[in-house]
Amino acid sequence: MHIQRIGPRGAAFLEGMRGLGDTIYMRAAVRRISTPLVLSTSWPQLFSDIPNIQCAKPFPHRLRTQRKNEEAFTPAGGWGPRPARPGRTRMHYSVAGLRAGRTILQQMEGIVGGANRPLIFDLPPTAGVELPAFSSAGKPLAIIRPVTLRTEWLNESRAPKAEYIAAIAERLMASHHVVLLADLAEGAEWMVEPVPPHHEAFLGGELSVLQLVELFRQADVTVGGVGWVVPMAMATGARLFVVSGGNGGSNAPGKILDSRVDCSRIGWAIPERFCLCYEMRHDCDKTIRNPVALFEKWAAEQGLALCPKPPRPLG
């Protein structure tokens, strides 16, 4: 690997990936680097506790949520230096690697090396991070990530059926304080109906990334499709029930989890005819027979307290 050197200490420079979920995976990979590193990232908060990493502002791009975070947050000590143009060392993973059986994390580790150091899959401490005052009336928190689509990465194949997420949210309404999380914007990202039932919603990206981390640490249960919620749950130890859609070649459990990380609190509802395609726009069969029953079975195994189902009306 040819790494650019930059800055007064001759630190290695790595151009990071931009997605929130990819950045959580990337944190675990770059933690294996013990020498000084300048990391180009849109999410510097996620590296604030790693002393050998200095974050640099990414090269110009048009990604909406990433630019919002870059503009709202400046690392302690300011943004680090970067070369005049992108270099040869860029964090990435590929479909070819997934086809060959290498997970997302394994491909990232192959770029930075350090396999002799222990794998640490975590996130920064969030003591002192304040959350909104939820009107939960003493109920435990349930975080729902509704099905959304965005123009920047229009992966219609991966998204699960929205009615499945809504049905599980409905099942949680009596026992939990149900909170929706999204960052919607007209013409850029939108929610697929039906909208899950909920008590509160943060749909405009109101929470900072560290508030999201703290929220996952405090939540009794989280529910969503494949996306950033999966590595977030892996890193925080949150209970997560994943409802899969299609695009399984890139998003099957064996591709996005890692056997070295404790994923025992993550459950799955996977379509009976799970499509293992690698296409973002494909007519995948996403049918799951009774996803609520699968959720209830997993919840019982996790010791999750749900209210009994109301009896069905006669007639």
C-alpha positions in Angstrom: 0.0 0.0 0.0 1.3 3.4 -1.0 0.3 6.0 1.7 0.7 9.7 1.1 2.6 11.5 3.9 1.5 14.9 5.0 1.9 17.5 7.8 4.8 18.3 10.1 5.0 14.8 11.5 4.9 13.1 8.2 1.6 11.5 9.1 0.0 9.0 6.8 -3.0 10.5 4.9 -6.1 8.3 4.3 -9.1 9.5 2.3 -12.1 8.0 4.2 -15.5 6.8 3.1 -18.4 9.3 3.5 -21.4 7.2 4.7 -22.2 7.1 8.4 -22.3 3.3 8.5 -19.2 2.9 6.4 -17.4 5.4 8.8 -18.3 3.2 11.8 -16.7 0.2 10.1 -13.8 2.4 9.1 -13.2 3.4 12.7 -12.6 -0.2 13.7 -10.1 -0.6 10.8 -8.1 2.6 11.4 -7.9 1.8 15.2 -5.4 -0.8 14.1 -3.0 1.9 12.9 -0.7 2.9 15.7 1.3 5.6 13.9 0.0 9.2 13.3 -2.8 9.4 10.7 -4.6 12.2 9.0 -8.0 11.0 8.1 -10.3 12.8 5.7 -13.8 12.3 7.1 -17.2 14.0 7.3 -17.7 12.5 10.8 -14.8 13.7 12.9 -16.8 13.2 16.1 -16.5 9.4 15.7 -12.6 9.6 16.0 -12.4 12.2 18.8 -11.1 9.7 21.3 -8.3 8.2 19.2 -5.1 10.1 20.0 -3.1 9.3 16.9 -5.8 10.4 14.4 -6.3 14.0 13.2 -9.3 14.6 11.0 -9.2 16.6 7.8 -12.1 18.1 6.0 -13.0 16.0 2.9 -12.4 17.0 -0.6 -15.4 18.9 -2.2 -18.5 16.8 -2.6 -22.3 17.2 -2.8 -23.5 14.7 -0.1 -26.2 16.4 1.9 -26.0 15.0 5.4 -22.2 14.8 5.4 -21.9 18.5 4.4 -24.4 19.4 7.2 -22.1 17.7 9.8 -18.9 19.2 8.4 -20.4 22.7 8.6 -21.9 22.1 12.1 -18.9 20.6 13.8 -15.2 21.5 14.0 -12.7 19.0 15.6 -10.9 20.1 18.7 -7.7 21.9 17.4 -9.3 22.5 14.0 -9.3 20.5 10.8 -6.0 18.9 9.9 -4.0 19.3 6.7 -4.7 17.5 3.5 -2.9 17.2 0.1 -4.0 19.4 -2.8 -5.8 16.5 -4.5 -6.9 13.0 -3.6 -4.1 10.5 -3.6 -3.7 6.8 -4.0 -4.8 5.7 -0.5 -8.5 5.6 -0.2 -10.7 3.6 2.1 -13.1 1.4 0.2 -14.7 -2.0 -0.4 -16.0 -3.5 -3.5 -18.6 -5.9 -5.0 -15.7 -8.0 -6.2 -14.4 -8.4 -2.6 -17.9 -9.3 -1.4 -18.3 -11.9 -4.2 -15.0 -13.3 -3.0 -16.3 -13.8 0.5 -14.5 -10.8 2.2 -16.8 -8.8 4.4 -16.9 -5.0 4.5 -14.6 -4.8 7.6 -12.2 -7.4 6.2 -11.7 -5.4 3.0 -11.1 -2.2 5.0 -8.6 -3.9 7.2 -6.8 -5.1 4.1 -6.2 -1.5 3.1 -4.7 -0.3 6.4 -3.1 -3.5 7.7 -2.4 -4.0 11.4 -3.8 -7.5 11.6 -1.5 -8.3 14.5 -3.4 -5.7 16.7 -6.7 -6.6 18.4 -9.9 -5.7 16.7 -11.8 -3.0 18.7 -15.3 -2.3 17.3 -16.7 0.5 19.4 -17.6 4.2 19.3 -16.5 7.2 21.4 -17.7 7.7 25.0 -20.9 9.8 25.2 -21.0 10.7 28.9 -22.4 14.2 29.1 -24.1 14.1 25.7 -27.7 15.4 26.3 -30.7 13.9 24.6 -34.1 15.5 24.1 -36.5 15.3 27.0 -38.7 12.5 25.7 -42.3 12.4 27.0 -42.0 8.7 27.6 -44.0 8.4 30.8 -41.5 5.8 32.1 -41.7 3.5 29.1 -38.4 2.2 27.6 -37.3 3.7 24.3 -37.8 1.9 21.0 -35.9 3.5 18.0 -37.4 2.9 14.6 -35.5 3.7 11.4 -38.3 4.0 8.8 -37.7 3.1 5.2 -36.3 6.0 3.3 -34.9 6.5 -0.2 -32.5 9.2 -1.2 -31.3 10.5 -4.6 -27.6 10.3 -3.6 -27.7 6.6 -3.2 -30.9 5.3 -4.7 -30.8 1.7 -3.5 -34.4 0.6 -4.0 -33.4 -3.1 -3.9 -32.0 -3.0 -0.4 -35.0 -1.3 1.2 -37.4 -3.7 3.0 -41.1 -3.4 2.7 -42.2 -0.4 4.6 -45.3 -2.1 5.9 -43.2 -4.6 7.8 -41.4 -1.9 9.8 -44.7 -0.2 10.4 -46.3 -3.4 11.7 -43.4 -4.0 14.2 -43.6 -0.4 15.3 -47.3 -0.9 16.0 -46.5 -3.9 18.1 -44.2 -1.8 20.2 -46.5 1.1 20.8 -48.2 -0.2 23.9 -45.0 -1.3 25.7 -42.4 1.3 24.5 -42.0 4.9 23.7 -41.5 4.7 19.9 -39.2 7.3 18.3 -38.6 7.6 14.5 -35.2 8.8 13.2 -34.5 10.1 9.7 -33.0 13.1 7.9 -35.6 13.9 5.2 -35.4 16.7 2.7 -37.8 17.4 -0.2 -36.5 16.1 -3.4 -33.4 14.6 -1.7 -34.6 12.0 0.8 -38.2 10.8 1.5 -40.0 8.3 3.6 -41.7 5.3 2.0 -45.2 4.9 3.2 -46.8 3.7 5.4 -45.3 5.9 8.1 -44.6 3.7 11.2 -46.8 4.6 14.2 -44.8 6.5 16.8 -44.9 8.8 19.8 -42.2 11.2 18.7 -40.2 11.7 15.5 -37.0 13.4 14.6 -37.2 13.5 10.8 -35.0 16.5 9.9 -31.7 15.3 11.1 -32.1 17.2 14.4 -29.9 14.9 16.4 -26.1 15.1 16.2 -24.1 11.9 15.5 -23.0 11.6 19.1 -26.6 12.0 20.2 -27.5 9.1 17.9 -24.7 7.0 19.6 -26.0 7.9 23.0 -29.6 7.2 21.9 -28.6 3.7 20.7 -26.9 3.1 24.0 -30.0 4.0 26.0 -32.6 2.4 23.7 -34.3 -0.8 24.9 -34.7 -1.9 21.2 -34.1 -0.6 17.7 -35.7 -1.7 14.5 -34.8 -0.9 10.9 -33.6 -2.1 7.5 -30.0 -2.6 6.5 -28.0 0.6 6.7 -26.1 2.6 9.3 -28.2 1.2 12.1 -26.4 -2.2 11.8 -22.8 -1.1 12.5 -24.2 1.4 15.1 -25.8 -1.5 16.9 -22.6 -3.6 16.6 -20.5 -0.8 18.1 -22.9 0.1 20.9 -24.2 -3.3 21.8 -27.8 -2.1 21.2 -30.6 -4.6 20.6 -31.5 -4.4 16.9 -34.1 -6.2 14.8 -33.2 -5.9 11.1 -35.9 -6.4 8.4 -34.1 -7.2 5.2 -35.3 -6.3 1.7 -33.2 -7.5 -1.3 -29.7 -6.8 -2.8 -28.4 -9.6 -0.6 -25.2 -10.0 -2.5 -24.0 -6.8 -0.8 -26.3 -6.8 2.3 -26.7 -10.3 3.6 -25.8 -10.8 7.3 -22.6 -12.6 6.4 -21.5 -9.6 4.4 -22.1 -6.8 6.9 -21.5 -8.6 10.3 -18.2 -9.9 11.6 -17.7 -13.1 13.5 -15.2 -11.3 15.8 -17.8 -8.8 17.0 -20.6 -9.9 19.4 -23.7 -9.6 17.3 -25.9 -11.8 19.6 -28.3 -8.9 20.2 -29.0 -8.5 16.5 -32.0 -10.4 15.0 -33.2 -10.7 11.4 -36.3 -11.1 9.4 -35.1 -12.2 5.9 -37.3 -12.8 2.9 -38.1 -16.5 2.1 -36.7 -16.0 -1.4 -33.9 -13.7 -0.4 -32.5 -12.1 -3.5 -28.7 -12.3 -3.6 -28.3 -9.7 -6.4 -25.8 -6.9 -6.4 -28.1 -4.5 -8.2 -29.5 -1.3 -6.6 -32.6 -1.3 -8.8 -33.9 -4.8 -9.1 -37.3 -6.4 -8.6 -36.2 -8.4 -5.6 -38.8 -10.6 -3.9 -39.0 -9.1 -0.4 -41.9 -11.1 0.9 -41.6 -12.2 4.6 -44.3 -14.4 6.0 -45.5 -12.8 9.3 -42.5 -10.5 10.2 -44.2 -9.5 13.4 -44.1 -13.1 14.6 -40.4 -13.3 13.8 -39.9 -10.1 15.8 -41.9 -11.5 18.8 -39.8 -14.7 18.8 -36.6 -12.8 18.8 -37.9 -10.4 21.4 -38.7 -13.4 23.7 -35.2 -14.8 23.2 -33.7 -11.4 24.1 -35.9 -11.0 27.2 -37.6 -8.0 25.7 -40.8 -7.2 27.6 -43.8 -6.7 25.2 -47.4 -6.1 26.1 -49.7 -9.0 25.3 -51.5 -8.7 22.0 -55.1 -7.5 22.3 -57.6 -10.3 21.5 -59.0 -10.3 18.0 -62.6 -9.1 17.8 -65.2 -11.9 17.2 -67.1 -12.0 14.0 
